[in-house]
Each structure stands twice: as C-alpha cells, then as structure tokens.
C-alpha cells in the first residue's frame, strides 16, 4: 500500500486494478488507454533519474551555502567589540611612544657635534632588548594580562619622564657632548639618559608584543584566519600612522617653540595618556567576557618566575621555548629581514644619502614613501592570505622583496659615482621592496599567532624580538666599522 501511495504521489506508475477501473468506466480504446495510463520501465527510470538529479543539485547548493557561511564565520571576530577597544588602546599606547622616539634624538642633536651619542643610545637599547626580552616575556606570561600591560605602560611613561629630565638638565646647563673620547659617557646625566632610554625601549616592546601576539589572537580567534589577518592589518596601520603623525607633530612643535617647551609638552602628553590607557585596558577586558583572563595556575607560575629571576634560568627557558616551536623556520626568515636594517629609512640611510649629495626633500620623500608602502602592505598581505593562504602568501612576499632588492643591488653596483639617476632608481626599488618586507611581517605574525600556545605567546614573542635585535646590532656594528 505504501508503494502504491508513493507511486500515485509522484506519478511514476499505476497499479493494474486502477487500469481495469479506468478501462470499464471510460470505455476507452485499448491503444489509447495503454498510451495514456501505462508507464513502461523506461519512463520509471527517467523519473527516478530526474529525482536524483534534483537531489544532487540541492546538495550542491547546500554545500555552496555552507562554504559561504564558513567563509563569513572565518571573517567574523570572536569578540568584535573588545577588538575595537584594543585598537583604540593601541593608538593611545603607540602615539606618545613614537613621537618621543623621534623627539629625543632631535632635541639631543644640538647638544652633540656628531652622531655618536645618538648611536650609543640606540645600541644600548637594542642590547637591553636582546638580553632582557625573554625575561620580560616570561614575566608577562606569569601574571594577569591586564596587570602586566598596565605595569609596563606606567614603567614606560616613567622612563620617558626620566629621559626628559636628563635632557632638560643638559639643555639648561648648556652641556655639550662631542665624542666618545671626550668622556661624555662618564657624565651622570648621560648615563641615566641611556639607562632610561633602554628601559623605555624594553617596556615598549612588552606592550607591543602583548597587543600584537597575544591579545589580538584571543579576541579575533586563532581559528578565524580572515578575521585575524584583518586585525593584524589594523594594528600595523595604527603603528604606521602613529609613526608618521607623532614625529610630524613633534617636528611642528620643534619648529615653532624652544626644545625645552617641546619636551614639557611631550611629558604632559605622556602623563595624560596613562589614565586613558588604563581605562581602555579595563574596557577591553570588560568587553572580552573573560577571554583575556589567565587560568588559575598563574600564581604558581609567578612564584616560579620570581625564584628563577636572579639567575639565567628564565633567559635559558625563553630560548628553549623559542627553538622548540614548530614555526621556527618562518620566525628565522622574519629575523633575517632585520639584516636589511641599513636599507630601512633610519639614521644610517639618511646619513648615507646626505653624503651622496641628495636633496633633503628627496630624502624626506623617501622616508614618507617607505612608511606608505608599509601602510599599503597591510591591505596587500590581507588579500594574499585570503586568496592563497598564509604559507603561500609568506613565500610570495619574501620572493617579491628578494627580487626587488636584488635589482637594487645590481643598479647600485653598476652605477657610476655621482650618478643621481641611478641613485634614484636604487631608492625606488628599495621603497617597492618594503611592500614585501611589511607583508611578510604581518604574515609571520599570523603564523606565530596560530601555532604558538597563548600561555607562551609573550615569552616566545619577546625572544623572537631579542634575536631580531641581535641582527640589528650586528648590522649596526658592520656599519660603524665600515664608515
């Protein structure tokens, strides 16, 4: 009965009793009756085949909708409101820092007759990051995230104030530092300035790693690759915009007011930013709904950290954890990029271009274009990750940078001395290579974020930056010896 009901419903085939009833009631012609009412095997097979094709089409449509839904989910952060709060927190944290790192050398330069004092401050700062980075990372992984971020933000502000006080002291007394041989390293104000500057760099590294390698992963979602790539791109844009606007505003102040006034304004901005950062950190935690909370065993980890702080066990553990990570090859590739620091828009490159007789406006344009390429790379990297995946995107970014730098070196080596056109072509190729450099910077961050456990994110992240600082130290040493 169920079979007959099914056949009646779908019109596939009729029973013999129905055929007889129709035959006697309608008195139809036998041939006509058989042509209209009966259905042979071929008709049944055709109907079943049509049904299967319809079912297959429905399944394909369902799979298409599933892929679209999966892609939409991958692009949606786990905690979008908290992620927006993190972006604003990062703005408040980065802006004063970037402005001060430009302002300190700019204010200190009139006191010095050469670049050696500024070079010493930078060298010591990089060395402290290399030596103390793993210890800072271990501490951050051992305490609640909010407490660690607030602690290092306040410590960074205090170190800025101490540095400013030492520069003000030197300005008011008219102290001049000429060279290393003159013994300015033995002057107390300069020793305090160097130490405070190193602490400022180390604390800035701590807050940066916390935001870029730890918090963003928990708020965007480590399993939501598109959302994580977009979040990384936004953080990098914030960093680059602060890198441009902060020095620009400090430069305007320095062109209109005396250095003492500019330093006082910077100090007021640093002090005023702390309540804003503390409030934004609290707001981020509130919106995260517990995603940023540490597990209950952090107290035991903090006790273990404090016991090992006096020795080198913490430093050793940081390197062990870093070398044991499955993403070590990608991280090493990232560290190798820091050997290109001499081509970055830094003081070394500026000095080189000045000695080659390049117009200062062209040098300023070169620095601005390098920053713009970094900003553009945030969109470029996000598109690459979406189209080809993280690993292939990293390979393409590295290939692009290597190809452009190879052409730049070829142009530089084949150019005649004093050829300004070849020098400009060289700079254009270096600027374009920054697109691959910054793109891989973002890609390495995402590879790191998705592979390193969040419980060790700060420790491994600061150790990676320590190794990058070592690469910068080596290249700075080569540049000093070659000059």
Backbone torsions as a table, in degrees:
resi	resn	phi	psi	omega
1	UNK	NA	-40.9	179.5
2	UNK	-64.2	-36.8	179.2
3	UNK	-65.2	-43.9	179.5
4	UNK	-65.0	-39.1	178.0
5	UNK	-63.4	-39.8	178.6
6	UNK	-63.4	-43.0	-179.5
7	UNK	-67.0	-38.2	178.5
8	UNK	-64.7	-38.7	-176.4
9	UNK	-64.7	-42.5	-176.4
10	UNK	-98.3	-1.8	176.4
11	UNK	65.9	33.1	-176.1
12	UNK	-82.2	-48.1	-176.7
13	UNK	-160.9	149.2	-178.4
14	UNK	-109.6	155.1	-178.4
15	UNK	-78.7	166.5	-178.3
16	UNK	-70.8	-32.8	179.3
17	UNK	-65.0	-37.6	176.8
18	UNK	-64.7	-39.3	-179.7
19	UNK	-62.7	-41.4	179.9
20	UNK	-66.9	-41.9	179.1
21	UNK	-62.3	-43.0	178.6
22	UNK	-65.8	-35.8	-178.1
23	UNK	-66.4	-43.5	-177.7
24	UNK	-78.6	-34.6	-175.9
25	UNK	-77.8	-40.2	-176.4
26	UNK	-92.7	-17.0	-179.9
27	UNK	51.2	47.5	-178.1
28	UNK	-84.1	162.2	176.0
29	UNK	-66.3	141.3	-175.1
30	UNK	-60.1	-41.7	-179.2
31	UNK	-68.2	-42.7	179.3
32	UNK	-65.0	-40.9	-179.9
33	UNK	-62.5	-45.5	-178.5
34	UNK	-67.3	-29.6	-179.3
35	UNK	-76.8	-27.8	-174.9
36	UNK	-98.6	-31.0	-169.5
37	UNK	-106.3	-30.1	-177.9
38	UNK	-86.6	154.4	-179.7
39	UNK	-136.4	123.0	-176.9
40	UNK	-82.2	179.5	-176.8
41	UNK	-63.2	-35.3	-179.0
42	UNK	-63.2	-41.0	178.9
43	UNK	-64.3	-41.3	179.4
44	UNK	-62.7	-43.8	-179.8
45	UNK	-64.4	-38.1	179.1
46	UNK	-63.9	-40.1	-179.8
47	UNK	-67.0	-42.8	179.3
48	UNK	-65.0	-39.9	178.9
49	UNK	-63.4	-40.8	177.2
50	UNK	-62.3	-40.0	178.9
51	UNK	-64.0	-41.6	179.8
52	UNK	-66.8	-39.2	179.0
53	UNK	-63.9	-39.8	177.7
54	UNK	-64.0	-41.0	179.4
55	UNK	-65.0	-40.6	178.9
56	UNK	-64.5	-40.0	178.1
57	UNK	-63.9	-40.7	178.3
58	UNK	-63.3	-38.6	179.5
59	UNK	-65.8	-40.0	178.6
60	UNK	-65.3	-39.9	177.7
61	UNK	-63.2	-41.4	178.7
62	UNK	-63.3	-41.4	178.8
63	UNK	-65.7	-37.0	177.3
64	UNK	-62.7	-43.8	177.4
65	UNK	-64.0	-35.5	179.7
66	UNK	-65.3	-41.6	178.2
67	UNK	-64.6	-39.8	177.9
68	UNK	-65.5	-40.2	178.3
69	UNK	-66.3	-38.4	178.4
70	UNK	-65.9	-39.7	178.1
71	UNK	-66.3	-40.6	177.9
72	UNK	-64.0	-38.4	177.9
73	UNK	-66.6	-39.0	179.6
74	UNK	-65.1	-25.6	-179.6
75	UNK	-91.1	-1.4	-177.3
76	UNK	-103.6	120.1	178.3
77	UNK	-64.4	154.6	178.4
78	UNK	-69.1	-40.6	179.9
79	UNK	-129.3	80.2	-174.1
80	UNK	-64.2	-38.6	-179.2
81	UNK	-65.9	-43.6	178.4
82	UNK	-65.5	-33.9	178.9
83	UNK	-66.1	-39.5	176.2
84	UNK	-63.8	-40.0	177.2
85	UNK	-63.5	-36.8	177.2
86	UNK	-63.6	-39.9	178.2
87	UNK	-60.1	-44.5	-179.8
88	UNK	-66.8	-39.0	176.5
89	UNK	-60.2	-40.5	-179.1
90	UNK	-66.8	-35.4	175.7
91	UNK	-61.3	-49.2	-179.3
92	UNK	-63.5	-33.3	-178.5
93	UNK	-76.4	-35.9	-173.3
94	UNK	-86.1	-31.7	-167.6
95	UNK	-61.5	-54.2	-178.2
96	UNK	-65.0	-37.5	-180.0
97	UNK	-60.7	-46.9	-178.6
98	UNK	-66.8	-39.0	178.7
99	UNK	-64.4	-40.8	-177.9
100	UNK	-70.1	-36.9	-179.4
101	UNK	-68.1	-22.7	171.3
102	UNK	-84.0	-39.1	-173.6
103	UNK	-71.4	-36.1	-177.9
104	UNK	-60.1	-51.7	176.9
105	UNK	-64.2	-34.6	-178.6
106	UNK	-65.9	-36.9	179.8
107	UNK	-80.3	-32.9	-177.1
108	UNK	-76.2	-27.0	-175.2
109	UNK	-58.8	-42.1	178.5
110	UNK	-60.6	-22.8	178.8
111	UNK	-79.5	-17.4	-173.1
112	UNK	-116.2	147.4	-179.0
113	UNK	-96.6	-0.3	175.7
114	UNK	-152.3	-174.9	-175.6
115	UNK	-91.0	-0.2	-174.6
116	UNK	-62.5	-42.3	178.6
117	UNK	-60.2	-44.5	178.5
118	UNK	-64.6	-38.3	178.8
119	UNK	-65.1	-38.2	179.0
120	UNK	-65.0	-42.6	178.6
121	UNK	-60.7	-44.8	179.0
122	UNK	-66.0	-40.2	-178.7
123	UNK	-65.0	-46.4	179.4
124	UNK	-64.1	-38.5	178.5
125	UNK	-61.5	-43.9	178.4
126	UNK	-66.3	-37.2	179.5
127	UNK	-66.6	-39.3	178.2
128	UNK	-65.4	-37.5	176.3
129	UNK	-64.0	-42.5	178.9
130	UNK	-61.5	-42.9	-175.9
131	UNK	-82.0	-37.1	-173.2
132	UNK	-102.2	-6.7	-178.2
133	UNK	-56.5	-51.4	179.8
134	UNK	-61.0	-34.5	179.4
135	UNK	-66.3	-43.5	177.7
136	UNK	-63.0	-41.9	178.6
137	UNK	-62.7	-40.9	177.8
138	UNK	-63.4	-39.2	177.9
139	UNK	-63.6	-42.2	-178.6
140	UNK	-66.6	-33.1	177.8
141	UNK	-78.2	-8.2	-175.9
142	UNK	-103.8	-5.7	-178.6
143	UNK	-127.5	163.6	175.7
144	UNK	-57.0	143.7	-172.2
145	UNK	-61.2	-43.3	-178.5
146	UNK	-63.9	-42.5	179.3
147	UNK	-63.3	-43.7	-179.6
148	UNK	-63.2	-45.0	-178.7
149	UNK	-63.6	-45.2	-179.9
150	UNK	-65.3	-40.3	-179.8
151	UNK	-61.0	-47.7	-177.7
152	UNK	-73.2	-28.5	175.5
153	UNK	-66.0	-44.0	178.4
154	UNK	-67.1	-41.4	178.7
155	UNK	-62.8	-37.1	178.1
156	UNK	-66.2	-41.5	178.6
157	UNK	-63.1	-42.7	179.6
158	UNK	-63.6	-41.0	178.8
159	UNK	-65.1	-35.3	175.0
160	UNK	-63.0	-43.3	-179.7
161	UNK	-63.7	-40.1	178.0
162	UNK	-64.9	-43.7	177.6
163	UNK	-60.4	-44.0	179.5
164	UNK	-62.4	-40.6	179.4
165	UNK	-62.4	-39.3	179.6
166	UNK	-68.2	-39.4	177.9
167	UNK	-67.1	-40.5	176.6
168	UNK	-61.3	-40.2	177.8
169	UNK	-61.0	-44.3	-180.0
170	UNK	-67.5	-38.2	179.7
171	UNK	-66.9	-42.3	-177.9
172	UNK	-68.3	-32.9	-179.7
173	UNK	-90.0	-9.0	179.4
174	UNK	69.7	28.7	-179.0
175	UNK	-71.3	134.6	178.3
176	UNK	-117.5	139.8	176.6
177	UNK	-115.5	123.1	-172.3
178	UNK	-99.3	-55.9	-177.9
179	UNK	-156.2	172.7	179.1
180	UNK	-63.1	-35.9	-178.2
181	UNK	-66.0	-26.2	-178.2
182	UNK	-74.6	-8.7	175.6
183	UNK	85.2	23.1	179.4
184	UNK	-67.5	-22.2	176.8
185	UNK	-62.6	-22.7	-178.9
186	UNK	-86.6	-7.5	179.0
187	UNK	-73.3	129.5	-174.6
188	UNK	-57.6	-40.3	-177.5
189	UNK	-64.0	-36.4	-179.1
190	UNK	-73.9	-36.2	177.0
191	UNK	-61.8	-44.3	178.4
192	UNK	-64.9	-38.8	178.6
193	UNK	-61.5	-44.7	-179.8
194	UNK	-63.4	-44.9	-179.4
195	UNK	-65.3	-43.6	179.2
196	UNK	-64.6	-39.3	177.9
197	UNK	-64.4	-37.3	177.8
198	UNK	-66.4	-40.7	178.1
199	UNK	-65.1	-38.3	178.2
200	UNK	-62.5	-41.1	178.4
201	UNK	-65.6	-41.3	-177.6
202	UNK	-68.6	-42.3	178.7
203	UNK	-69.0	-34.9	175.0
204	UNK	-64.2	-38.5	174.7
205	UNK	-60.4	-40.9	-177.7
206	UNK	-63.0	-48.4	-179.8
207	UNK	-67.4	-35.1	178.5
208	UNK	-66.4	-44.6	178.3
209	UNK	-64.4	-39.6	179.7
210	UNK	-59.9	-44.2	-178.1
211	UNK	-74.7	-42.9	-170.9
212	UNK	-85.6	-25.4	-174.4
213	UNK	-115.0	-13.7	-174.3
214	UNK	-122.4	-64.4	-174.2
215	UNK	-61.6	-44.6	-175.6
216	UNK	-63.1	-31.6	179.5
217	UNK	-67.4	-43.3	-178.3
218	UNK	-70.0	-32.5	-177.1
219	UNK	-85.3	-36.5	178.2
220	UNK	-83.3	-35.0	-178.4
221	UNK	105.9	119.2	-178.7
222	UNK	-67.6	-23.3	-179.5
223	UNK	-95.1	6.5	179.6
224	UNK	-115.8	85.8	-167.8
225	UNK	-63.9	-40.8	-177.6
226	UNK	-67.9	-43.9	178.5
227	UNK	-62.9	-39.0	179.6
228	UNK	-68.4	-40.0	177.5
229	UNK	-63.7	-41.9	178.2
230	UNK	-65.0	-40.1	179.3
231	UNK	-65.6	-42.2	177.0
232	UNK	-61.5	-39.2	179.4
233	UNK	-64.9	-40.3	179.1
234	UNK	-64.7	-43.2	178.2
235	UNK	-61.2	-41.1	179.1
236	UNK	-67.1	-38.2	177.0
237	UNK	-63.5	-41.1	177.1
238	UNK	-59.2	-45.2	-179.8
239	UNK	-60.5	-46.4	-176.5
240	UNK	-71.1	-37.6	177.9
241	UNK	-65.0	-42.3	175.6
242	UNK	-63.9	-34.1	178.2
243	UNK	-65.0	-29.5	-179.5
244	UNK	-88.9	-50.5	-172.9
245	UNK	-72.3	-41.5	-178.4
246	UNK	-57.6	-56.5	177.0
247	UNK	-61.5	-33.6	-179.9
248	UNK	-63.6	-46.0	179.9
249	UNK	-67.1	-40.8	178.3
250	UNK	-65.0	-36.7	176.9
251	UNK	-63.7	-38.3	176.7
252	UNK	-63.7	-43.9	177.9
253	UNK	-61.3	-41.4	-177.5
254	UNK	-68.2	-27.3	178.7
255	UNK	-80.0	-16.7	-177.0
256	UNK	-109.3	-26.8	-175.7
257	UNK	-125.0	168.3	177.3
258	UNK	-71.9	155.5	-179.6
259	UNK	-56.5	-34.3	-179.9
260	UNK	-62.9	-43.3	179.3
261	UNK	-64.5	-41.3	-179.7
262	UNK	-63.2	-40.1	179.8
263	UNK	-66.7	-40.3	178.7
264	UNK	-63.7	-40.2	177.6
265	UNK	-64.4	-40.9	178.2
266	UNK	-63.9	-39.9	177.8
267	UNK	-63.8	-42.5	178.4
268	UNK	-63.0	-39.5	177.9
269	UNK	-65.8	-39.3	179.3
270	UNK	-64.4	-44.3	179.2
271	UNK	-67.0	-41.6	-179.2
272	UNK	-68.7	-24.1	-178.8
273	UNK	-76.2	-23.0	-175.5
274	UNK	-63.7	-49.0	176.9
275	UNK	-59.0	-34.9	178.8
276	UNK	-66.1	-44.1	-179.9
277	UNK	-64.1	-43.5	-179.7
278	UNK	-62.2	-41.6	178.7
279	UNK	-66.2	-42.5	-178.9
280	UNK	-67.4	-35.4	175.9
281	UNK	-63.9	-44.3	177.2
282	UNK	-61.3	-41.6	179.8
283	UNK	-65.3	-39.8	178.3
284	UNK	-62.1	-44.0	178.4
285	UNK	-63.8	-39.3	-179.5
286	UNK	-63.4	-42.4	-178.1
287	UNK	-77.5	-18.9	-178.3
288	UNK	-75.9	-14.4	176.8
289	UNK	56.3	43.5	175.6
290	UNK	89.3	-2.2	-177.6
291	UNK	-67.1	-26.8	-177.9
292	UNK	-94.3	2.0	-179.5
293	UNK	-73.7	143.2	174.7
294	UNK	-81.4	152.7	174.6
295	UNK	-66.7	171.3	-172.2
296	UNK	-68.3	-19.7	-173.6
297	UNK	-86.8	11.4	-178.8
298	UNK	-67.4	-28.7	179.1
299	UNK	-63.3	-41.0	177.4
300	UNK	-64.9	-38.7	178.5
301	UNK	-66.4	-37.3	178.2
302	UNK	-65.2	-41.2	177.9
303	UNK	-61.5	-43.1	178.2
304	UNK	-64.6	-38.7	178.8
305	UNK	-63.4	-45.3	-179.0
306	UNK	-64.3	-33.5	178.1
307	UNK	-67.4	-36.5	-175.9
308	UNK	-92.1	0.0	-173.9
309	UNK	-65.9	-30.2	-176.1
310	UNK	-74.6	-19.8	-178.6
311	UNK	-107.6	-161.0	-178.9
312	UNK	-104.6	10.8	-177.5
313	UNK	-63.0	-41.2	179.8
314	UNK	-64.3	-43.5	177.8
315	UNK	-62.5	-42.0	178.8
316	UNK	-63.9	-41.6	-179.3
317	UNK	-64.9	-35.6	178.0
318	UNK	-62.4	-44.0	179.4
319	UNK	-69.3	-35.6	177.7
320	UNK	-63.3	-46.4	179.4
321	UNK	-63.1	-39.5	-179.2
322	UNK	-65.8	-46.3	-177.6
323	UNK	-70.2	-19.2	-179.6
324	UNK	-87.9	-4.0	-176.6
325	UNK	-73.3	141.6	179.5
326	UNK	-68.6	-16.7	-179.3
327	UNK	-96.4	20.8	-178.0
328	UNK	-57.2	-44.3	179.5
329	UNK	-58.1	-42.6	178.8
330	UNK	-65.0	-37.0	178.7
331	UNK	-68.1	-40.9	177.8
332	UNK	-62.0	-39.6	176.8
333	UNK	-61.6	-38.0	177.2
334	UNK	-65.9	-43.0	-180.0
335	UNK	-63.5	-37.9	-179.9
336	UNK	-61.4	-24.6	177.4
337	UNK	-63.1	-25.7	-178.2
338	UNK	-74.3	-11.0	172.4
339	UNK	-73.2	-10.3	175.1
340	UNK	-91.2	16.2	-175.5
341	UNK	-61.4	-25.6	179.6
342	UNK	-69.1	-20.7	178.6
343	UNK	-92.9	-7.7	179.0
344	UNK	-71.5	158.0	179.6
345	UNK	-73.4	66.1	-177.4
346	UNK	-110.5	-172.3	179.7
347	UNK	-63.7	-35.2	-179.6
348	UNK	-63.5	-46.1	-180.0
349	UNK	-66.9	-38.5	178.1
350	UNK	-62.2	-43.7	178.8
351	UNK	-63.9	-41.5	179.6
352	UNK	-62.0	-45.7	-178.5
353	UNK	-67.8	-33.7	177.4
354	UNK	-65.3	-43.3	178.5
355	UNK	-66.9	-24.5	176.1
356	UNK	-82.3	2.1	175.1
357	UNK	80.9	21.3	-179.6
358	UNK	-77.6	143.6	-179.7
359	UNK	-61.9	137.1	-179.8
360	UNK	-57.7	-32.7	178.6
361	UNK	-66.0	-35.4	177.4
362	UNK	-68.9	-38.2	176.9
363	UNK	-63.7	-42.2	176.9
364	UNK	-63.5	-38.9	177.0
365	UNK	-64.3	-38.5	178.0
366	UNK	-61.1	-44.9	178.6
367	UNK	-64.2	-41.1	179.4
368	UNK	-65.8	-39.7	179.6
369	UNK	-68.7	-34.9	175.7
370	UNK	-62.4	-42.7	177.2
371	UNK	-65.3	-39.2	179.2
372	UNK	-64.5	-39.2	178.2
373	UNK	-65.1	-34.6	174.6
374	UNK	-64.4	-40.0	177.1
375	UNK	-65.5	-42.8	179.1
376	UNK	-65.0	-32.3	-179.1
377	UNK	-64.6	-24.8	178.3
378	UNK	-64.6	-35.7	176.3
379	UNK	-77.7	-39.5	-178.9
380	UNK	-62.1	-44.6	-179.3
381	UNK	-66.5	-40.3	179.6
382	UNK	-63.5	-39.7	178.5
383	UNK	-66.9	-42.7	179.4
384	UNK	-61.1	-45.0	-179.3
385	UNK	-62.9	-40.6	-179.9
386	UNK	-66.6	-37.4	-174.5
387	UNK	-82.4	-46.1	-171.1
388	UNK	-119.4	-3.9	-178.8
389	UNK	95.1	168.6	-172.2
390	UNK	-68.8	-49.4	-173.6
391	UNK	-66.4	-46.1	179.0
392	UNK	-65.4	-35.9	177.7
393	UNK	-62.9	-40.5	177.3
394	UNK	-62.9	-42.5	178.8
395	UNK	-63.6	-41.0	179.0
396	UNK	-65.4	-40.2	-179.8
397	UNK	-64.4	-44.2	178.8
398	UNK	-65.5	-39.8	178.5
399	UNK	-63.1	-41.9	178.9
400	UNK	-61.8	-46.2	-179.5
401	UNK	-64.9	-44.1	-178.6
402	UNK	-62.9	-40.7	-178.9
403	UNK	-65.0	-45.0	-177.9
404	UNK	-69.1	-38.9	178.1
405	UNK	-68.2	-34.9	176.5
406	UNK	-63.0	-42.7	176.6
407	UNK	-64.1	-39.2	179.3
408	UNK	-62.5	-43.8	178.8
409	UNK	-64.1	-40.1	179.1
410	UNK	-62.4	-43.2	178.8
411	UNK	-63.8	-42.4	-177.8
412	UNK	-66.0	-41.4	-177.3
413	UNK	-72.4	-30.6	-177.3
414	UNK	-91.0	-8.0	-177.6
415	UNK	-80.6	147.5	176.4
416	UNK	-80.6	154.6	-179.1
417	UNK	-63.5	131.4	179.1
418	UNK	86.1	2.3	178.5
419	UNK	-79.7	103.6	-176.8
420	UNK	-71.1	-32.0	-179.4
421	UNK	-64.7	-45.9	178.1
422	UNK	-63.1	-36.8	178.1
423	UNK	-65.2	-38.9	178.0
424	UNK	-67.0	-39.9	176.4
425	UNK	-62.5	-40.7	176.5
426	UNK	-57.6	-45.1	-179.1
427	UNK	-67.0	-38.6	178.8
428	UNK	-62.0	-42.8	179.2
429	UNK	-66.4	-38.0	176.9
430	UNK	-64.4	-42.4	178.4
431	UNK	-60.5	-45.9	-180.0
432	UNK	-64.1	-34.2	179.8
433	UNK	-66.0	-22.8	178.9
434	UNK	-65.3	-21.2	176.3
435	UNK	-63.5	-47.5	176.8
436	UNK	-67.1	-36.5	180.0
437	UNK	-60.5	-53.5	-177.2
438	UNK	-71.8	-30.5	176.6
439	UNK	-63.4	-44.8	178.6
440	UNK	-68.7	-29.9	175.2
441	UNK	-57.0	-44.2	178.4
442	UNK	-70.5	-39.3	-177.9
443	UNK	-67.2	-41.9	176.5
444	UNK	-61.0	-38.6	178.4
445	UNK	-60.4	-41.9	-179.0
446	UNK	-71.8	-38.2	175.8
447	UNK	-60.5	-44.1	178.9
448	UNK	-61.6	-46.3	-174.8
449	UNK	-64.0	-37.1	-175.8
450	UNK	-85.5	-11.4	-176.0
451	UNK	-110.9	-28.9	-177.0
452	UNK	-89.7	131.2	177.7
453	UNK	-58.5	141.4	-178.5
454	UNK	-63.1	-24.7	179.4
455	UNK	-70.2	-18.0	179.8
456	UNK	-119.8	13.5	-173.3
457	UNK	-63.2	-44.7	-177.9
458	UNK	-70.3	-40.5	-179.8
459	UNK	-62.1	-50.0	-178.2
460	UNK	-70.3	-37.4	-179.4
461	UNK	-65.0	-44.9	178.6
462	UNK	-69.0	-31.6	176.6
463	UNK	-67.3	-39.6	176.4
464	UNK	-61.2	-43.2	178.6
465	UNK	-68.5	-28.5	175.1
466	UNK	-64.5	-43.0	177.9
467	UNK	-66.0	-36.7	176.1
468	UNK	-64.6	-36.8	176.8
469	UNK	-64.8	-36.0	176.3
470	UNK	-62.3	-40.5	177.7
471	UNK	-62.2	-42.1	177.6
472	UNK	-64.4	-40.0	178.8
473	UNK	-60.6	-43.2	-179.8
474	UNK	-62.9	-42.8	-178.6
475	UNK	-70.7	-36.1	175.5
476	UNK	-64.3	-38.9	177.8
477	UNK	-64.1	-41.4	177.2
478	UNK	-62.8	-41.9	179.8
479	UNK	-64.4	-38.8	179.5
480	UNK	-66.5	-41.7	-179.3
481	UNK	-69.1	-34.2	-177.4
482	UNK	-80.6	-16.4	-176.1
483	UNK	-85.3	NA	NA
